């Protein structure tokens, strides 16, 4: 029975070759376009989903108001708020701070320079601007696949650095890099760091992109040596906002409660009486880690983010394409069937 139906179908296809090619090709192209768009949408929505704590991590945002008018929204904030939030807010389980390795201190203000990594033994050097100074807690909060080294102490203490697998091979080949020294040249200064670990290359579907991490205490010591005042200390400053601050919240934390507490916290530590009298404000807000790539478009973003509205629109377009292709296929099939019936009459 099945063989008979197959033979009839094959004869009908040969009988109407042009119609068959046109109809099936239209449906196939519609399905292919739909699947390609679905794949792109799925990738865009996968950003940072590989972190095991993705549902409990938020990044802080700083809003500045001048005489009641919003003048800036920044993805970077003051590093000094992190330990204060851990102390004051019951929702906060842990925190970590990141700052771009290109940022340094010169004279009376922070500056940005290119960073060159150097293997002095093999005379290998290259521009490497994709790195951060990071708290040790970053390795516990975020999912980073450590290949070599003790995860619990990789960034504890000054002058420590961990490299991506690709970067380690680039500078040291197949040598065991743990315990070796690597030099960083930045802004006319030269620093030597001990490599304490290697991690698998960080996934591309993340709002962060880096090939190496240096211990945060290294940056604290460095800016102090370069003459930064105590008020600009990366541990306590509430006036220098070049830092990304992430909070790990306890499970089932209320987003509304957190936002309310952040406003109260801002009033307590950031907005003094003079600012309030002149209707100036500095307020902290949060955005969940899983939403940063598609819905965070503020000053000082770590990279170019996607567009959540465009991705949602493409998702809708994919459905429209497959519906139109299906309707077109059905209409053509119905039209041919009607013509055949008309001939029989």
C-alpha positions in Angstrom: 0.0 0.0 0.0 2.7 2.4 1.0 4.7 1.5 -2.1 1.7 2.2 -4.3 1.2 5.7 -2.7 4.9 6.4 -3.2 4.7 5.5 -6.9 1.6 7.7 -7.4 3.3 10.6 -5.6 6.5 10.2 -7.7 4.4 10.1 -11.0 2.6 13.3 -10.0 5.9 15.0 -9.2 7.3 14.1 -12.7 4.0 15.1 -14.3 4.2 18.6 -12.8 7.9 19.3 -12.5 7.8 23.1 -12.5 5.0 23.3 -9.9 6.7 20.7 -7.7 10.1 22.5 -7.8 8.6 25.9 -7.2 6.3 24.8 -4.3 8.8 22.6 -2.5 11.6 25.2 -2.9 9.4 27.9 -1.5 8.6 25.9 1.6 12.2 24.7 2.0 13.6 28.3 1.8 11.0 29.4 4.3 11.9 26.7 6.8 15.7 27.4 6.3 15.3 31.1 6.9 13.2 30.4 10.0 15.7 27.9 11.4 18.6 30.3 10.8 16.8 33.2 12.6 15.9 30.8 15.4 19.6 29.9 15.7 20.7 33.5 15.9 18.0 34.4 18.4 18.9 31.4 20.6 22.6 32.4 20.5 21.8 36.0 21.5 19.7 34.9 24.4 22.4 32.4 25.5 24.7 35.1 26.7 26.1 34.5 30.2 23.7 31.5 30.7 26.7 29.2 31.2 27.4 30.7 34.6 26.1 28.4 37.4 25.0 31.4 39.4 23.5 33.3 36.5 20.1 33.7 38.3 21.7 35.2 41.4 24.2 37.7 40.0 23.5 41.4 39.2 25.7 44.2 38.0 25.4 47.7 39.5 24.6 50.8 37.5 25.2 54.5 38.5 22.8 57.2 37.6 23.9 60.8 37.9 21.3 63.7 38.3 22.2 67.3 38.0 19.5 69.7 39.3 16.9 67.0 39.0 17.9 66.1 35.4 19.4 62.7 34.5 22.8 63.5 32.9 24.4 60.0 32.8 23.8 56.3 33.3 27.0 54.4 33.7 27.7 50.6 33.7 30.7 51.4 36.0 30.4 52.5 39.6 32.5 53.3 42.7 34.4 50.2 44.0 34.0 51.4 47.6 30.3 50.6 47.5 30.9 46.8 47.2 32.1 46.0 50.7 29.6 48.5 52.1 26.7 46.8 50.3 27.9 43.4 51.6 27.9 44.8 55.1 24.6 46.7 54.9 22.3 44.7 52.6 21.1 41.3 53.8 20.4 40.3 50.2 24.1 40.3 49.3 26.0 37.1 49.6 29.2 38.1 47.8 30.7 40.7 45.5 33.5 41.2 43.0 35.1 44.2 41.3 36.7 44.4 37.9 38.6 47.2 36.3 40.1 47.3 32.8 43.9 46.7 32.8 44.4 49.7 30.5 43.4 52.0 33.3 46.2 53.4 35.4 47.0 56.5 37.4 49.0 59.5 36.3 49.5 62.7 38.1 46.2 63.7 39.6 43.8 61.5 37.6 43.2 58.1 36.1 44.5 57.5 32.5 44.1 54.8 29.9 47.0 53.2 28.2 47.7 50.2 25.9 49.0 47.1 27.6 51.8 45.0 26.2 52.5 41.5 27.6 56.1 40.3 27.3 57.8 36.9 27.8 61.3 38.2 28.5 63.0 34.7 28.1 61.7 34.1 24.6 61.4 37.8 23.6 57.7 37.4 22.7 55.6 40.5 23.1 52.3 41.7 21.8 49.5 44.2 22.6 47.0 42.6 24.9 44.2 44.9 26.0 41.6 42.3 26.8 42.2 41.9 30.6 40.9 42.9 34.0 42.1 43.4 37.5 39.7 41.2 39.5 38.9 40.2 43.0 39.5 36.5 43.9 35.8 36.2 44.5 35.2 36.5 40.7 36.4 32.9 40.4 33.8 31.7 42.9 30.9 33.8 41.6 31.4 33.3 37.9 32.0 30.0 36.0 35.6 29.9 34.8 37.1 26.6 33.8 40.4 26.5 35.5 42.9 24.1 33.8 45.9 24.6 36.0 46.4 26.2 39.5 44.5 26.3 42.7 41.2 28.0 42.1 40.9 29.1 45.7 44.1 31.2 45.7 44.8 32.2 42.1 44.2 35.9 42.6 44.9 36.1 46.4 47.7 38.6 46.9 49.4 41.1 44.7 51.4 40.5 41.5 49.5 37.4 40.4 48.1 36.8 36.9 46.1 34.0 35.3 46.1 33.4 31.5 43.7 31.9 29.0 44.8 28.6 27.4 45.4 30.4 24.1 47.4 33.2 25.6 49.6 30.7 27.6 50.4 28.8 24.3 51.1 32.1 22.5 53.8 33.2 25.0 55.1 29.9 26.4 54.2 27.2 23.8 53.6 23.8 25.5 55.6 24.7 28.7 54.0 24.5 32.1 53.4 28.2 32.8 52.4 28.0 36.5 55.1 29.7 38.5 56.7 31.5 35.6 57.0 35.2 35.3 55.4 37.5 32.6 56.0 41.2 32.2 53.4 43.9 31.5 54.4 47.2 30.0 51.8 49.9 30.3 52.1 53.7 30.1 55.9 53.7 30.3 55.9 51.5 33.4 57.0 47.9 33.6 55.6 45.3 36.0 56.5 41.6 36.6 53.8 39.1 37.6 53.8 35.5 38.6 51.5 33.2 36.6 49.4 31.2 39.1 46.9 29.5 36.7 45.5 28.9 33.3 41.8 28.8 32.3 40.0 27.6 29.2 39.3 30.3 26.8 36.4 32.3 28.1 33.2 31.7 26.0 32.3 34.2 23.3 28.7 34.4 24.4 29.4 36.7 27.4 29.1 40.4 27.8 32.7 40.2 29.2 35.7 39.4 27.1 39.1 38.8 28.5 42.3 36.7 28.0 43.9 37.3 31.4 43.0 38.4 34.9 45.3 40.1 37.4 44.7 40.2 41.1 42.8 43.2 42.3 45.3 43.9 45.1 47.9 44.4 42.4 45.9 47.4 41.1 45.5 48.7 44.6 49.2 48.7 45.2 50.0 50.1 41.7 47.9 53.2 41.9 49.2 53.9 45.4 52.8 53.7 44.1 51.9 56.0 41.2 50.8 58.7 43.6 47.0 58.3 43.8 45.6 59.9 47.0 43.9 57.9 49.7 40.5 59.2 48.5 41.1 57.4 45.2 41.9 54.0 46.8 40.4 51.2 44.7 39.3 49.6 48.0 37.3 52.5 49.4 36.8 55.3 46.9 33.3 56.7 46.4 34.4 59.2 43.8 36.2 57.2 41.0 33.7 55.2 39.0 35.7 53.1 36.4 34.8 49.8 38.1 32.4 47.1 37.3 30.8 45.8 40.5 28.8 42.5 40.6 26.8 41.3 43.5 25.9 37.7 44.2 22.5 37.6 45.9 21.0 35.0 48.0 18.5 32.8 46.2 14.9 34.1 45.9 16.0 37.7 46.6 13.2 40.1 45.8 14.2 42.5 42.9 11.9 45.2 44.2 13.3 44.9 47.7 16.9 45.1 46.4 16.1 48.2 44.3 14.5 49.9 47.3 17.5 49.1 49.5 19.9 50.4 46.8 18.1 53.8 46.8 18.3 53.9 50.6 22.0 52.9 50.4 22.7 55.7 47.9 21.0 58.3 50.2 23.2 57.1 53.1 26.6 57.0 51.4 26.5 58.9 48.1 24.1 61.8 48.5 25.2 64.3 51.1 23.2 67.3 52.3 24.9 69.7 49.9 23.9 67.5 46.9 20.3 67.1 48.2 20.0 70.9 48.7 20.9 71.4 45.0 18.8 68.6 43.7 21.8 66.5 42.7 21.8 62.8 43.1 23.9 59.7 42.6 21.9 56.5 42.6 22.7 52.8 42.3 20.6 50.4 40.4 21.0 46.8 39.4 20.6 44.7 36.2 20.6 40.9 36.3 23.6 39.3 34.7 21.4 37.3 32.2 19.9 40.6 30.8 23.1 42.6 30.4 23.9 41.7 26.8 20.5 42.5 25.4 19.2 45.2 27.7 22.1 47.2 29.0 23.2 50.1 26.8 24.8 52.5 29.2 28.1 54.5 29.3 31.3 52.5 29.8 29.9 49.1 28.8 32.5 46.3 28.8 31.7 45.7 25.1 29.2 46.2 22.4 25.9 44.6 23.5 23.0 43.3 21.5 19.5 44.7 21.2 16.7 42.8 23.0 14.0 44.5 20.9 15.6 43.6 17.6 16.1 40.0 18.7 12.4 39.7 19.8 11.4 41.3 16.4 13.5 38.8 14.5 11.9 36.0 16.5 8.4 37.2 15.4 9.7 37.6 11.8 10.8 33.9 11.8 7.2 32.8 12.7 5.8 35.1 10.0 8.1 33.6 7.4 7.2 30.0 8.2 3.5 30.8 8.3 3.7 32.6 4.9 5.6 29.7 3.4 3.1 27.2 4.7 0.1 29.3 3.4 1.8 29.6 0.0 2.5 25.9 -0.2 -1.1 25.1 0.8 -2.6 27.6 -1.7 -0.5 26.2 -4.6 -1.4 22.6 -3.7 -5.1 23.5 -3.4 -5.0 25.3 -6.7 -3.5 22.3 -8.6 -6.0 20.0 -7.0 -8.8 22.3 -8.1 -7.5 22.3 -11.6 -7.3 18.5 -11.7 -10.9 18.2 -10.4 -12.1 20.7 -13.0 -10.6 18.6 -15.8 -12.4 15.5 -14.5 -15.7 17.4 -14.6 
